[in-house]
Amino acid sequence: MDDAKGEFTPGTYTATANGFGGDVEVTVTIGDNGGISSVDIVGEGETPDVGGAAIPQLRDKVLEAQSADIDGVSGATITSTAVKTAVSKALSQAGGSASAAGPSFTPGTYTGTAKGFGGDVEVTVTVSESTIDDIQVVGDHETENIGTFAVSMMPDRILEAQTTDVDAVAGATVTSKAILLALQDALTQAGCDLSTLPSKPAKENVAKTDKTLDCDIVIVGAGGAGMTAAINATEQGKKVILLEMMPYAGGNTTKATGGMNAAETHYQAEQGIEDSVETFIEDTMEGGHQMNNRDLVTVMAEKSASAIDWLDSIGAPLPKVGFSGGATNARIHAPEDGSGVGAYLVTRFLNKVDELGIDVMYDTKATELISDNGTIVGVKAESDEFNYTINAKAVILATGGFGNNQDMIVKYRSDLKGTVSTSAPGAMGDGIVMAEAVGADLVDIDQIQLHPTVEQGTSMLITESVRGDGAILVNQEGKRFTNELLTRDVVSAAELEQTGGYAYIIFDQRLRDGLKAIEKYVSTGITMQADTIEGLAEQIEVDPKVLAETLDTWNKAVAAQNDAEFGRDTGMENDLSVAPYYAIKIAPGIHHTMGGVKIDTKCQVIDTDGKAIPGLYAAGEVTGGVHGGNRIGGNAVADIVVFGQVASDSAVEYCGK
């Protein structure tokens, strides 16, 4: 449209705005006659079938209207608003007046809603004639300690910037986007032209201030292991600084859904469950293909019951005991209502951290371990404002694994390139890299676990407890194909051999009623449901007769307590006979990196010469050796709590020398 006429200054102008999956970039070219001759829109992060599909339509609308004042594409509201905003900014650079006057509102209070991760998110905004004065967000169904952080953090970001063009909270993108979409709805009701809202504030490239801090113990990473260590060391009288690169605590612990393995606990005794430390050790060794460090496994098993007692003492009881894949006996301890163990523990850890007044530094990334002639004496870290030197008598690395770092995954396991990951956004392997830089040895670094039940569209992990409470897996032919409670690697491999490399997890209303974690799957919309098995089969496009026969065979096996097909002998307390029936389509996803920094039984980090590095300790997924070639369900939480305590006990003792 080179002949388009207008009042803009000829040239090419580029602007960006926040879309659904990241920045949307718009380049507008103004022709010699002052009209818009071309519009190029790049939105690589937009959903291909929604926002991505809307981009060509939006381009054509801008060209036709010769303006940013166009109707959005139905179903792609966020992408449409981003394009309109970016076009408006570009035209302003070209001498247009589209947004020069700034936004205007009809004063009052307005409410908008949008679908979040777990249900509707409601935003109520109060505006004056030209400013956003107050924002209240209700998202009761968003994931605890993930989406809930977005609910609490986004209003301040929006109020400060006075725009919907703000960054989402890392790791809580769906909830963040829902808040912005609901806010756009509310502001539109207030008569606002969204394209007149200010652009995303540019990050100022200002010089950081150097700052020095001193403490007894600095702990890097505020996940489960880090918070356990911080609480334990503080209760022993040590001054602790806890660093966290993300704007919130939790790490991969928040993602844990099943429970914590522990043997010879008071809960097992009260429920008449027979188990032993020795059996726990052998189950873990067998599950890890005998690659585990037996000494570390022994420490974890022997201290697991006292770790359960410690959780009781800080207000985090795990009284529900059940089966998990790879366990001989009922050993996995979970919250009483069956809710996800990770978010449950993170909330209670945070309560204790607040109670003890522990200094937690969020948005602060450790970058280097400080070494003095081979002894670790602190860390260097940075935030937006400061370059920190933190002097400490001891350092504990609790930075987690590298499940969210595709480069590291491909470095050690190229066959897993592009595989969906359940890991938290902060699981980038930073602690491993820092430890290597001071001579630490690594162990089992290529051992990366696939979890067999991951919903691929959301990367949501379906807790082991669903299968442990009686669910089965069927393939696209409607047939079972494995013992569902074998170790994760075996079940994952079996799934990948099925048609399409996926399966369906099948359960009934009775199982749903007994396991609160399922409510999140239902509210998120990843479940399919029917009043009959045949109806469910139609939804998942499986032969109804075959699926009905599969369920009948399984229910008879439960009644006889004999699974003649695959030898399953656990998780068979109840059959699947209470309507309605449910299915979730799942496939394997990266869930845990078993390898990492080499430690001894005191959590001292070991160097490549086999010697302990003075002053340096590590706990949790940053370490290797505990899980060997495969981690059995429930052992990650046992790992973080037990070794979080061991690392802090060792660091406290070292501080006293």
N, C-alpha and C positions, 0 to 999 in steps of 0.2 A: 504493500500500500504506500509506495513512494510518493504518490500524488496527494495523499491525505493532507488536508489543510488544518491548521490549528495555530495556537498562540505560544507554543513552546519553543525553546531555543534548540536549534538543530544540534545533534550530538548523540552520544550513547551514555546511558546512565544506569547504574546498578544499585540495587537495594535488597535487603533481606528482611524476613520476618519469621517468627517462630511458627512452624507448622506442626503437624501431628507427630512426625518422627524426627524432627530437627529443623534446622534452618531451611527455608525456601528462598531461593535466590532468583530475582527477576531482573533481566536486562532489557531496558526499553530503548529503542532507537527512534530518534526524532528526525524526520526527513527535512529536506530543504524548505518545504512549505509549512513547517511548524506542526505537522501532525504526526501521530504515532505510526511509523512505517513497519516496525516489527517488534515482537515481544518474545523473548526467550525465557522460559521458566524451568528451573532445575530444583527438583524436590526428591532427592534420592532416598530420603528416609520415609517418604509418604507410603502408605499402604498401597501396593500396586493396583489392586482391584477397586480401590475407593478413591483416595486422594490422588494417586498416580493417574488413574483413569480420568479424573476431573481436570487435570492440568491442561490438556489440549482444548477442552471446552472453555476453560477460563481464559486462555490465550485468545481464542476467537472472539469471546465476548468483549474483551478489552479493546481489541482492534475494531470491532464493530461500533462500540460506544465511544471510542477515542477518549476513554476516561477510566478511572478506577471505580466509578460509580456503577457497578454492575450487580446483578443478582448472583448469589452463590449457586453451586451445584448441589442439588438435594443429596443428603447422605454424606457429603464431604464438607461439612461446615467449617471445620478447623483449617483445612487446606485452602478452602475458598477465602476465608478471612485473611489468611497469611498472604495469599496472592494479592488480594485487594490492598492490603496494607503496604506490601512491598512496592506495588505499582504506584500507589499514592506517594510514597517516599521518593521514588525515582522521578515522578513527575514534578515533585516539589523542587528537586535538584535542577530540573529543566525549566524552572521559572514558573511552574504552576502554583496555584494557591489552594490546592486541595486540602492540605492539612495545616496551612499557615496559621489559621485562627485557633487551632487546638480544639479539643473536644468540648462539647456542651451537653448538659444533661437537664432533664426535668427533675428538680429536687424531689427526693423521696426515698423510699425503701422498696427494693425489688428483689424477687427471688427467681432463680433459674435452676434447672436440674439437668444432669447429664449422667450417662451410665459410666460408672467407675469399674474397678476390677471385681468388686464383690456385690455390686448393686448400684442404686441411684445415689449420686452425690448431689447435695443441695447447697447452693451458695446464695446467701442473702447479702445484698450490698446496699449501703446507704450513700447517696450522692448529693452534693450541692450543685450549683449551676455549672461549675467547671472542675470539680475535684471529686475523687473517690475518697469518702471519709471513713468508711468502716466496712469490713468484710467478715462474715461469719460462715463457716463451712461445717456441714454435717455429713459425715461419711461413716456411719456406724458399721457398715459391712465391709469396709476396706481392711486389708490384711494388717493384723496387729504388728506394729514395729516395722512396717514397710510403708503401706499406704497411709497408715495413721500419722506417720511423720510428715508426709506431704500435706495432710489435712491441717496440721499444726504450723507448718513452715511456710506454705504458699501465701497465706494472707499477708504476712509481713513483707514478702518479696513484692507482691502486687502493690501494696499501699506505698511502699518506698518508691517504686518506679512509676506509679500512676498509669499503668498500662497492663494489658493482657500479654504483651510481648516480653515475657520473662522466661528464664530457664526452668525446666522441670526439675524436681528433686531426683537426683541420681538414684536409680533402682526402684523408683516409684513413678515411672513415666505415665502409666495408664491412669492412675489416680490424679496426678498433676494435670494431665490433659483434660480429664473430666472436670476438674475445678475450673480450668480456663474456659472450657466450652460452656459450662453453666454460668460463669461470670459474663461471658459474651452474650448469652441469652438474656441475663438480667439487665445488662447495660443497654442492649437493644430495646428492651421494654422502656428504659429510661430515656429513649429518644436519641441515643448516641450513634453517630456514624463511626463505626469501629475503626475505619481507616484514618480517622483524625487523632486516634490515641498516639501518644509518644512512641518513638522507636525504642527498642531494647537499649538500655544505657550501655555505652561503650565502656569496656574495662580499661581503666586508666593504667598506663604503664609507668607506675611510680616506683621509685627506689624503695626497697624494703629496709626496715630498721633492724639492726643487729640487736639481739637480746639474749642474755645468759640467764639460765635458771639452774637451781641446784636442788637435788633430792637424794633420798637413799636409793630408791629403785625407780627406774623409768621403764614402763611397759609399753611396747609398741603394738597397738591393735586392741580395740575395745569390743571384740567378739566374746564368745563364751569363755574361752581360755583366758583371755586378757582380763576380763572382769572378775573371773574367779580368782586369778592371781592377785589382782588389785585389792579385792575385798579381804582375802586371806592375809596379805602382807600388812594392810592397814590395821586389821584387827590385832596384829602382833606389834603394833606401835611404830611402824615404818612410814616415812613420808614418801608417798607415791605420786608420780605423774603418769597419767594414762593418755597416750597419743592415739588419735583416730583420724585417718585421712578423709573419711566420709563425714557428712554433716550430721550423722547420727550413729548410734552404737548398734551392735548386733552381729554384723558380718554374716558369714554363712550359718551361724547358729540359728538366726532367725528363720532360715530355710528348713531347718530340721523339723520333720513332721511326726516321726514315729515315737521314739522314747529313748531311754537310757538303759543299757544292759548293766545288770549288777547281780551278783550271786551271794547267797546266804544272807539276804536282807531281812529286816524285821517284817516287811510287807509280805515277802514270800512265806515266812513262817506263819504269819497270821492267816494266810489264805491256804495253808496246807500244801504249799508247793515245795517239792524237794528239788534241790539244786546244790551244786558245789562249786567252789573256786576252781577245783581241778578240771571239772567238766567245762566251765567257762573258758579256761585256758586252752583246752584241747579243741573246743569248737572254733575258737578264734584262730588257732594255728591251722586247723584243717581248712577253714574258710579262706585263709590267706595263702593256701598252697604251701605251707611250711616255710614260706619266705620271711615270715615275721621274725623279729628279734624276740626270742622267747623270754628273755629277762624283762623286757619292757611289757610284754603281754602279761607276765606274772604280776608285775607291779599293778597294772591296771585292774586285773581280776581281784587281787588280794585287797586292794584299797577301795573297790567299788561299793561295798556295803557301807563303809564309813563315809564315802562320798554322798550316798543317799541320806545318811544321817545328817551330814552337813547341810544338804539342801533343805532338809526338814527345819534345821535351826535358823535358816535365813528366810523362812516363809515360802519355800518352793517345794512342797511335798509332791512325790510322784507315786501315788498309791495303786494305780491300776496296773496290774501285771499281766502280760500276755506273751504270745509267741511271735517270733520274728524269724525270717529266713536264715537258715544256717545254725539255729539254736536247738540243742537237744531238749531243753526244758523251757518252761515259761519264765522269761528273764527280763523282758523289756518293760521298763517302768515308765508310766506316762501319767499325765494329769488325770484327775479323777473323772472329769467329763469327757475324756478322750480327745481334747483339743490338741493342736500341734504343740509338741514339746518345746520347740525352739523359741517361738514368740512368747510362750508362757515363761520360759526361763529368763529370756532377755528382759522382760518387764520386771521380774522380781530381782534380777541382778541390778538393774538400774535403780530400783527402789532402795536397795542396800547401798549402792554407790552414793546416792544422794544422802542417805541417812548418815553415812560415815564422812561425808564432805570430801570425797576424793576428787582431786583436781583432774578433770577430763578436758583435754584440748581437742575439740573437733576441727574439721577442715585443716588439719595439721599433719603433713606427710613427713615421716622420717625418711631421710635421704642417705644417711651414712652413719656407720658405727665409728665412734671415736676410740682409737687404740693408742695406748701408751706403752711402747715396748712389748706389745703382744697382749697386754691386759686391756679389756674393754672398760672404759671409764665414762661412757655416756653416748649420746647420739646427737647428730645434727638433724634439724627438721626445718620445715618452712610452711608458712601460711600465706595468705594474700598480703599481709602487712609486715610479717617479721621473718627474719632468718634466725633460727634458734640454735644456741649451743646449750644442751642440757647435760650438765655434769651429774653423774650418778655413781654410786658405789657398785651397782649391779644393773644389768640390762636384761629384760625378758622379752624375747621375740614371740609375739602371738598374732602374727599378721595373716594367718590363714594360708590357703593353698593358692594355686594359679589357674583354677578352673574357668576364670573369665578372661584369661590372657591367651588369645588364639595363637599368638606368636610362640609363646612358651609351649603350648600344647603341641603345635606342629613341630617344634624343635625336637621334642622327645617322642612324639607319636604322630607322625605325618598321616597315618591312616585315619585319624580322627578329625582331620581338617573339615570345618564347616558343621560339625556335630552340635546340636542344641545343647546348651549348658544350663543347669539349675543354679549355678553359683551366683553369689552376690556380686555386685559390680566392683567391690573393693578387693575381690580375690584375684590379685594381679601378680602374686609371687614376689613382691618387693622384699619381703624379709629373707627369702632364699637368696636373692641377688646380693643383698647387703651382707649376709653371713658369708657367702662365697668370697666376697671382696676382702674379708679378714682371715681367710684361710679355712673356712668351715668345709667339712666333707659333706657330700650328699649321699643319700641311700634310697634305692628303689624309685628313682626320679621318673622313670618311664612307666611306672604303674599308675594308670589313670582309670578310675572306675566308671563304668556305665551303670546307671540305675535303670531297671527294666520298665518302670511305670512312670513315664513322663509324657504329659499332654503336650504335643509338639507346637501347637499354636501359641500357647502362653508360657511354655517352659515350666509349667506347674508340675511339681512332683506329687504323685499320688502316694500317700503314705503307705509304708509296709504294713501298717496295722489293718488296712482294708483286706489284704490277703490273709494276714494273720487272724483276722476275725471271721474268715470263711469265704472270701470272694474267690472266683476262679478266673482264669484267662482262657479266651477262645480266639481262634484265628478267623480269617474271613470266610472260611468254610463252616464256621459254627462249632468247631471241635476243640476240646482241650488238647494241648500238645506237650505239656510238661507238668511236673510237680511244681506248683506255684511258689513253694516256700524253699526251694533250693537256693543256693547262694546267688547274689545279684548277677555275677558274671555269667553263670550258667543259664539263668532265666533270660538274660539279655541276649545271649547267643542263640537260644532257642527261638526267641521272637524274630530275630533277624533272618532266621531260616524260613519263616512263614511267608505266605503270599504278601507282597508289598513291604515286608519287613516290619509289620506292626501287629497289634492284637487289640482285643477289647477286654477290659476288666468288668466282670459281671457281678452284681450284688443285689440284695433285696432290701425291703423297707426295714426289716428287723435289724439288719446290719447297720443301716443308716441311723436308726434310732439309738444305737449303742455307741456311735462314734461321731462325736461332734465335728471332727475335721471334715467330714463329708459335706457339711452344710456350705462350706466355702466352695466346693466343686459345683454344687447345685446353683448357688447364687452367681457364680462366675459364668455359668452357662455352658460348661463343658460336658455336662451329663446329658444322656438321652434317657427317657423314661416312658414306660408303658404299663398298663394294667395287667398285661399277659406277656408270657415269654414270646408268644408268636408275634404280638404287637411290637415288642422290643426288637425282634429279629428283622421285622420289616424296616424299622428305623435305621438299623445298621447294615441293611441290605445283605442279610444272611438268610439262608434257607430256613424258614420257620420250623419245619419238621425236624431238621437236623439239630437246631439249637434246643428245641424242646426235648429231644432224645438225650442231648448232652446234659441238660439240667436234671432230667429224670435219673440218668445213670449216676450223676454226682450225688443227688439226694439219697439214693439207695446206698451208695458207698458210705455216706455220713451215718446213715441208720445202722449199717453193719460195722462201722468203724474199720472199713477195709477198702482202700483205693486200689483196686486190682489193676487199673490202667497205668498209674504212674507212681504208686507207692507212697503217696502223701500220707503222713500220719499225725500232722499237727494242724491247728486251725480248723478242726472238724467238729466243734461243739454244736454248731447249728447248721441246718441245711439252708437252702435258698428256696423258700416256698411261700414267703409273705409278700404279697403284692403291695405296691407296685414294684417293678423291677427296673434296674438301672444299668447303664453301660457307659464307659468312658473309653474313647479310642486312645491308645498309648503306644509308645515306642521307646527304645533306649535313649538316654541322654547323659552327657557328662555330669557326674554328681560329686566326685571326690578325687582329689589327687593324693594318692597314698604315700608318694615319695616326698622327700624334702631334706631338711637339715638333719644331720646325724646327731643323736643325743645319747647320753648314758642314763642309768636309772635314777640319777639325781637331776635329770634334765639339763646337765651341762652340755654345751655344744662342743662337739669333737672335731678337731682339725684333720687335715689330710694325713698327718703323721700319727693319728690315733690318740692324740693328747687333748685334754680338756682345755678350752680357751678360757682363761681366767676372767670372771666377771660376766660371762655371757651364758644365758639360759634360753630355752625355747620350749614351747608347749602348744599342742593342738595341731591343726592341719599343716602348719609350716614345717613340721617335723616328718621324718620318715622312720620306718622300722616297726611301728606298732601294728600296722594292718597288713603288711606283706603285699601279696599280689591281688588281694580282694578284701574289702572291708565289709563285714557282715552288719546288717541293720541294727542300730542301737549302740554300736561301738564308738561312733563319733562323739556322742554326748558323754559317754563314759571317758573317752580320751580327754576331752577338754576340761572336764571337772576334775578328774583324778590328777592329770599332769599339770593343770593350772595350779592345783594345790601343791604338788611336788615341786614345781619350778619356783613358786614363791617361798616355800619352806626353805629350799636350798639357797635362794637369793638372800633371805633374811639371815640365815646362818652365815653366809659369806660376808654380809655387811658387818657382822659382829666380830669378824676376825681382825 
